[in-house]
């Protein structure tokens, strides 16, 4: 029994050590993100590229050409109809692997923010992208776009800030310390060195309570007999 317990503790320690090495893996590499947006019902068209040379630094290079007059008119139509602006992000890793993410927001808010948006890229501890979302730099004044909002649009090119969110690591349990503590307590019990510092009642309550109950029952019986 003791041997099985010891073996389980050793396996738990090995598993925690391996899991900890994975969780705290220091990984720094580059990725590129190709952005495509849906301005029509027939699919997505190219919007721009985002290059992140270092995931640890989080610095990004963004290249986005200006929108054409036709694209601006379509975007204004989406905003006027209170439709969604959809964005597809294709992540390309340094090893050639790819991953796609879809995000959307109201086209009206994008126009009210003068085409200024924020691209949020979420990473796991290993440096893999777990999500990409887009939001606007400034909160809109109205829930729906008015003709005045459409006329105020002075920009024809997206201005995008890229922000990287790293996953927060949970603390790794001190399994080795726990195993040592269990072993010390077991050895102390075997040698009889463990002292019981509990109070008198805490030690002997299982003996005291039955005696008290017996006295109470006997007292009640004697009173009934006297009556």
PyMOL commands that set and color helices and strands:
alter all, ss='L'
color gray80, all
select helices_A, chain A and resi 2-23+69-80+107-112+147-152+175-191+200-226
alter helices_A, ss='H'
color red, helices_A
select strands_A, chain A and resi 31-40+43-52+61-63+84-93+98-106+116-123+129-136+159-166
alter strands_A, ss='S'
color yellow, strands_A
deselect
rebuild
show_as cartoon
